[in-house]
Amino acid sequence: MITLLKSPVQALIQDHGRFGYRHVGVTSAGAMDALSMRLANMLVGNGEYEAILEFTMPPCAIRFESPATIALTGAECGATLDEHPVQRGYTLSVRAGQILRLGPAGTGCRAILAVAGGFDVPVYMGSKSTDVQAGLGQMLKSGAQLRLSGATYMASPGKIRLPEARTVLRVLEGPEWNQLGTTGQRALLGTDWKISPHANRMGYRLEGAQITMVDRPEMRSHGVMQGVIQLPPDGLPIVLGADAQATGGYPRIASVIEADWWCMGQLRPGQRIHFECCSRDSAFAALRMQQHWLNKLAKALARPT
C-alpha cells in the first residue's frame, strides 16, 4: 500500500484508456503521456499498459507502506527517496516506510510513477483510468491510500534514456482545413502559440494570432478525439487531450499526429509551441519508428522467467 501524503494539482490513476464507449458519450481518458507510461511499466516488469499514477504539476509526496519496485518517468521533478536523489528512467527498490518526494516540475507537466504489479483499483468498462468528467475512478487527495497488487520482487538494474518532448508538433490537415484559406493555414503553422492558463486534460486553449476562416461552415455535432485541433468562433485554437469530449461542433482544422500525443501531455501553461504539417505517410512512419524503438527497449529490459 502507498499513502499520498501531499497531493499535487492533480493525482490520477491512468492506463491506456477506455475504448469502445464514445458512441454513448464516454471518453477514452488514459495517460496524457502514454509513452512515459509505457516506459515506466517496462522498467518495473509490468505490461506496457498497466495503470500508473499520473501527477500533474507536482510537488507531492508518497509514503510506501510496503516494499515495492518502482520507476519514475515524465516530467523532471527533482525526486528524492528519503532525501536521496532519484533519477527518472531507472528501476528502484523501495522499503516499507520510505517517502518519495517530487519537487516542482522543472521541465514538463506530468510525472509518471509505475509500481511492479500495478495498483489494485476497480476496473470500469475495461479500464482502471480515471475519467474526471464522467466520475469514473477517483481524484486522489492528500491522505488517500492505494493498495498495490502484490509484486515485490527486487529490481533488476533497468535504465532507459528518456526522450525529450517536442515543442514543434506535427499535424495532419483536418476536414475543414481548406475552409481556413491560405491566410488561415499560414497563421496556424506560422504562429508562436502560447498554452493558456485554461489548459487541462480535456484540451489546451492557445493564445496567439486570431485565425479567421474564409468559409466558416455551419456544422452539426460530430465525433472528435485526442489530438484534434478545433477552431471556435474567437479564432483561438483548442488542442484536444486524452479527456476530449466524444462530440463537438467546432471546425476541425488539423490534428496532432499520434506519435506526438505524448509531447502534448507534457505541455504546461505558458509554454510556447509550433505546428508543422506532415503527410499521412510521414505520420505512420513516425508511429512505426516509435513502436520499433519501444520493441527494442522491451527486449533489452526483458527479465528471465
N, C-alpha and C positions, 0 to 999 in steps of 0.2 A: 504494500500500500504506500501511496505518497500523499503528503499533505501540502496544499498550496498555501504557504504562509503569507505571501504577498502577491496579489493579482496585478497583472499589467492592465493596459487599456482593455484588452480582450484576451481571454484564455478559453480555447475551444478544443474539443476532441474532433479531429477530422481524419477521414481516409480518402479514398479515390473519388467518393461521391455516390450519389443515389440516382440511379438511372432507370428509365422506363416509366416515369410518372409525370413528365412535363405536360402530357395531354390532360391531366387533371389538376394542373397548376402547382405541382410540387417540383421545386427546382432541384438541381443536382447537388448543390453545396459542395463539400470536399475541400481539400487543402488548396489555398490560394497559390502556394508554391509547391506544386506536385513533384517537381524534380527534387527539391530538397527533402521532401517526404520519402521518396523512393531511395535516395542516397542514405538517409538516416536509418531506414529499415534494413538496407543491405548491411550496414555496419554492425547491427546487433543480431543478424541472422534471421530476421523476420521476412515474410513475404513482402514484396515491394509496396503493396497497397494496404498493409496493416495500419490501423489507426495510430495516430501520433497526437501529441499536444502542440497546438499552434498558438504561440504567444505573439500578439500584436502590440508593438511598441512597448517592450519592457522598459523599466526594471520589474523584476519579480523574484520570488524565492520559493524553493520547493524542498521539503524535508522528506527523505526516504525512510519509511518506517520498516522496510525490509530490504535485504540485499537485492541488487539489480544490476543489469548490464545496460548501459545507455549510450546514446550518441546524440550530439548536437550538430545541426546544420542550419542553413538560412542566415539570418541577419547576424552581423558581428556585434556581440553584446558584452564583451569583456567578462565572460563567465568565470566563476570560481567555484570550487568544491571545498568547503571548509577553508576558505581564503586562499587555496592553491589554484593557480590559473588552469583553466580547462580550454583546450583548443577545439575548434569546430572540425568536423570531419574525422574524428578519432573514436575508436571504441574504448569504453571506460567501465571498469567495475566499481560499483558504489556499495559501501557498507551501510547497514541499518543505522540510522541516526545522523547520517551526513546531510549537509544542507548545500544545495546547488543554488547559486545566485546568478542572475543575469542582470547586468547593468543596462543603462540606456543604450538603445541601438545606435552604434556609430555609423554603420552602413546598413542599408536595407531597412525593412519594416517588420518582418516576421521571423521569429526564431522557432525552430522545429526541434522537439525532443521526442526521440524514439526510445522505447524500452523493450528489451528482449521479451518476447511472448505477447507483447501488446497490452492493452488496457481492457479490463473486464467491465465493459459497459454494455447496455442494451443495444440491440440491433433493431432499427426501424426501417422497414421497406428495403431490406437487404444491405443496409449501411449503418455504420456507427457514427457517421458525420452529424455535426450539429447544424441544423438549419435555423438560424436566428429568427427569420421572418415567419416560418411555419410553426415554430415552437417545438421542433423535434430535437431531442438531446437537451443539453443544459449549458447555460452560461456559467462558467466556473468563477466563483468569487473567493476572496481570502477566507481561509478556513476549510474550503472544500477538500474532500478526500476521495481518492480514486484507487480502486483495487487493481492490482496487477494480475496478469493471467498465470503467473507462477514460474516462468522460466527464469532461473537464477544461475545459469552456467557462467563460469569465469570467461572473461573476454579473451578472444584471440587478438593479436596485435593488428587490428584493422585500421587502415588510414586511407583517406581519399583527399586528393587535392580538389577543393570545391571550385566550381566555375564562378566567374564574375557575371552578375546580371547586366544585360544590355540596357542602355537608355535610348538606343535607336531601335524602335520596334518595327518589325517587318509586317506589312499589311497586304491583304488582298482587296481588290475592288469589291464594293458591296453592290447589292441590287439597284440602289439609287445613285450609284457613282456618277453616271452620265448626267444626271439632273444637277450636279454641282456646277457643271460647266468648267471651262479651263481655269478661270479665276479661282473658283472654289477648290478645285483639285490642287492647284498650286498653293493655296492658303493652308490646306490640311497638311501637305507634305513639306512646306517651307517654313512653318511657324515653329518657334521655340516655345512649346507648350509647357505650362506650369500646372502641376497637380494641385487642385484647390483644397481648402480645408474640408470641403464636402466630399470626402472620399471614404468609402467603406467596402465591405465585401461584395455589395451589390454592384458597385461601379465607382469610377473616378470621373468627377467633373473636371474639365480642363479650363484653364484661363489662358487667353491669348487673343489672336485675331478672331473677330466675329465672321463666320462664314455665311454668306448669302447664297442660296440656291437659285439657279437660273429658272428652274421649273420645279417648284415645291409641290409634290403631289398630295392629293387628298388620299389618305391611307386608312385602310381598315386595320384592325388589330392583327398582328402577325407574330409568328414564332421568333424568338431571339434566344441567344445563348452567350456563354462566356466568350469574350474577345470581340464581340460585335461593337462597332463604333456608331452610336446614334447621333443624330443632329436635331436637337429640339429647336423650337421657334426662336430662342435667343441667340442662335448661331454658335454656341459654345458646345463642342462635342462632349459626349459621355462614353467612356470605355467600360463595357460591362464586365463584371468579375464573376467569381465562382457562384455567388448567390444571386445571379441575374434572374430577374423575373422570367416567367415562362413565355409571356407575350408582351408586345409593345406596339406603339403606334407611331414612333418617330422614324424618319428615313434612316436606312442602314447604309451609310456611305462607304464603309470599309469594315474590315475585320482583321484583328491581330492574329497572325498565324499561330497554330497550336504549339509549335516549338518555342515560342516566345511567351507563352502564358505564364510560365514560372517567373519570368522577369517582371511581369505586371504585378505579381504577388509581393514583390519586394519594393514597389514604389511607395513613396511616403509623401504626405502633403508638403508642398514647397519644392519638390524635386522637379527638374526640367527634363522633358523627353522630346524626341522627334519621331516622325513616322517616315518609312521609306517603302515604296511599292515593291512587291516581288511577284513573280509568276506562280501559278499553281504548281508547276513542276519544281520550282525552287522551294516552295513551301513543303512539298512532300519530301524533297531531298533533305531539307533541314531536319525534318522529323525522323527520317531514316537514319541520318547521321547521329542524332541524339540517342536513338534507340541502340544503335551499334555500339556507341560508347558505353551505355549502361550495361549492355550484354557483356562487354569486355570486363567491366568492373565487377559484375556479379560473378563471373568466372574466376577472377583473381581473388575475390573475397570468400569464395565457397569454402565452407568448413567441412572436414571429413565427417561422414556419418558413422 
